[in-house]
């Protein structure tokens, strides 16, 4: 070997020669060959040949404090690509080739990079690990001596001047996560992924307020807080929650000004409304249809609309056996067809009154049970109807006010209005 294990070159045996001694091939040629081999294995300063092995900077020798050591390429657990200007560091190189820094690793080129080895068994190619086997690894960033913020930015493309990026930073009075772009790059949605599924997606387009989508098919919970930064003015914070099909589920339109609209659950009760002294409106087709004011007045205010029960709320029951037979219909609204056979149980003489009970588990004693003739069977001028309310039902009365005996299948309609005396 031209060099010993410490890297010191030693001439072959028989050297140096004695002065005035004849030069002979038996010792001169081996000596020159050994020198040539040593020179060949040395790294040329002009960079005309690469290294054939790992560069071992030292076995255990500490670099002096504040000593600047130029690096062209460092191959240890990670690889420093040769920058345009060599970085400078002060530290210690251990026996296993790891670089332990006592001071700073500084790059003087704005495009300098740290490039890790490629691992065929893993998609990640650069790792940072705490040397303490029992400690967590924290990758940190700190500002300059007089700076007020720091962060980290991830680019989607190698060309950082035309790429999408994710920026995580803390500066001034806030910490931010930003999905941005440079040059011809594009904005990407911010996505919260759990268990391999996108749980929350926030998309941001230029000059828009953005859209947030929660994947409600997953067992996920989204807590949110929205505030009106322009309370009392004619504009403020507006938001809309929509379903996957595009239907609006919840919306706040701030153009009316002031206050805030809330939807939440308290004590097992779902609440919708405002926590301030402002009216709450229900709108359809851009027009107010129903209002609830701060005094507790609830009003239907659309001239073309009505207040009542819709399709699906009602039901129909037919009385059997007699006009005095009880019926059961547990709906808030509906139709009763009375017994109409022309016999003793179905006939009503002039001035006579027939009474019967409708059982309805929705009725309480303080409710109002409104009943009227349907006029689809019989002449409405021949009868008078009224009701008396009790718990779980009402008693209905029908009087024949005509001049003769009638035996018609009288049809009655009813509506339940909830009431209270407290």
Rosetta blueprint (number, residue, H / E / L):
1 X L
2 X L
3 X E
4 X L
5 X L
6 X L
7 X L
8 X L
9 X E
10 X L
11 X L
12 X L
13 X L
14 X L
15 X L
16 X L
17 X L
18 X L
19 X L
20 X L
21 X L
22 X L
23 X L
24 X L
25 X H
26 X H
27 X H
28 X H
29 X H
30 X H
31 X H
32 X H
33 X H
34 X H
35 X H
36 X H
37 X H
38 X H
39 X H
40 X H
41 X L
42 X L
43 X L
44 X L
45 X L
46 X L
47 X L
48 X L
49 X L
50 X L
51 X L
52 X L
53 X L
54 X L
55 X L
56 X L
57 X L
58 X L
59 X L
60 X L
61 X L
62 X E
63 X L
64 X L
65 X L
66 X L
67 X L
68 X L
69 X E
70 X E
71 X L
72 X L
73 X L
74 X E
75 X E
76 X L
77 X L
78 X L
79 X E
80 X E
81 X L
82 X L
83 X L
84 X L
85 X L
86 X L
87 X L
88 X E
89 X E
90 X L
91 X E
92 X E
93 X E
94 X L
95 X L
96 X L
97 X L
98 X L
99 X E
100 X E
101 X E
102 X L
103 X L
104 X L
105 X L
106 X E
107 X L
108 X L
109 X L
110 X L
111 X L
112 X L
113 X L
114 X L
115 X E
116 X L
117 X L
118 X L
119 X L
120 X L
121 X L
122 X L
123 X L
124 X L
125 X L
126 X L
127 X L
128 X L
129 X L
130 X L
131 X L
132 X L
133 X L
134 X L
135 X L
136 X L
137 X L
138 X L
139 X L
140 X L
141 X L
142 X L
143 X L
144 X L
145 X L
146 X L
147 X L
148 X L
149 X E
150 X E
151 X E
152 X E
153 X E
154 X E
155 X E
156 X L
157 X L
158 X L
159 X L
160 X L
161 X L
162 X L
163 X L
164 X E
165 X E
166 X E
167 X E
168 X E
169 X E
170 X E
171 X E
172 X L
173 X L
174 X E
175 X E
176 X E
177 X E
178 X E
179 X E
180 X E
181 X E
182 X L
183 X L
184 X L
185 X L
186 X L
187 X L
188 X L
189 X L
190 X E
191 X E
192 X E
193 X E
194 X E
195 X L
196 X L
197 X E
198 X E
199 X E
200 X E
201 X E
202 X E
203 X E
204 X L
205 X L
206 X L
207 X L
208 X L
209 X L
210 X L
211 X E
212 X E
213 X E
214 X E
215 X L
216 X L
217 X L
218 X L
219 X L
220 X L
221 X L
222 X L
223 X L
224 X L
225 X L
226 X L
227 X L
228 X L
229 X L
230 X L
231 X L
232 X L
233 X L
234 X L
235 X L
236 X L
237 X L
238 X L
239 X E
240 X E
241 X E
242 X E
243 X L
244 X L
245 X L
246 X L
247 X L
248 X E
249 X E
250 X E
251 X E
252 X E
253 X L
254 X H
255 X H
256 X H
257 X L
258 X L
259 X L
260 X L
261 X E
262 X E
263 X E
264 X E
265 X E
266 X E
267 X L
268 X L
269 X E
270 X E
271 X E
272 X E
273 X E
274 X E
275 X L
276 X L
277 X L
278 X L
279 X L
280 X E
281 X E
282 X E
283 X E
284 X E
285 X L
286 X L
287 X E
288 X E
289 X E
290 X E
291 X E
292 X E
293 X L
294 X L
295 X L
296 X L
297 X L
298 X E
299 X E
300 X E
301 X L
302 X L
303 X L
304 X L
305 X L
306 X L
307 X L
308 X L
309 X L
310 X L
311 X L
312 X L
313 X L
314 X E
315 X E
316 X E
317 X E
318 X E
319 X L
320 X L
321 X L
322 X L
323 X L
324 X L
325 X L
326 X L
327 X E
328 X E
329 X L
330 X L
331 X L
332 X L
333 X E
334 X E
335 X E
336 X E
337 X E
338 X L
339 X L
340 X L
341 X L
342 X L
343 X L
344 X L
345 X L
346 X L
347 X L
348 X E
349 X L
350 X L
351 X L
352 X L
353 X E
354 X E
355 X E
356 X E
357 X E
358 X E
359 X E
360 X L
361 X L
362 X L
363 X L
364 X L
365 X L
366 X L
367 X L
368 X E
369 X E
370 X E
371 X E
372 X E
373 X E
374 X L
375 X L
376 X L
377 X L
378 X L
379 X L
380 X H
381 X H
382 X H
383 X E
384 X E
385 X E
386 X E
387 X E
388 X E
389 X E
390 X E
391 X L
392 X L
393 X E
394 X E
395 X E
396 X E
397 X E
398 X E
399 X E
400 X E
401 X L
402 X L
403 X L
404 X L
405 X L
406 X E
407 X L
408 X L
409 X L
410 X L
411 X E
412 X E
413 X E
414 X E
415 X E
416 X E
417 X E
418 X L
419 X L
420 X L
421 X L
422 X L
